[in-house]
């Protein structure tokens, strides 16, 4: 059976601003993040050498992305949904086959902490 966890946060930014801030967030979360010509971000993450690529569609609020580190590969559906002057950011984490249940739960907790940092960065971005 596939395990998954959905994380949702509300940010005090309109949808377009939140969307754009997320696309610019990798170097704010990982100081060594660099993007190559193919749109892949490369950086050192909590689990070693990592890369991230967004598959975005701003008009639909889609920020799906692929995240690969030395231990696992994550295909993450992510949406930015309008709520007036606020936005809801929703992402679903599906357990990679490479991780056992305990490792998945640990990663979900780590990602939850990163989401709080991301929220603070998005809201402080003017």
Beta strands, then each sheet from edge to edge (+ up, - down):
strand 1: 4-11
strand 2: 34-35
strand 3: 41-45
strand 4: 48-57
strand 5: 62-68
strand 6: 73-83
strand 7: 86-94
sheet 1: 1+ 7- 6+ 5- 4+ 3- 2+
end
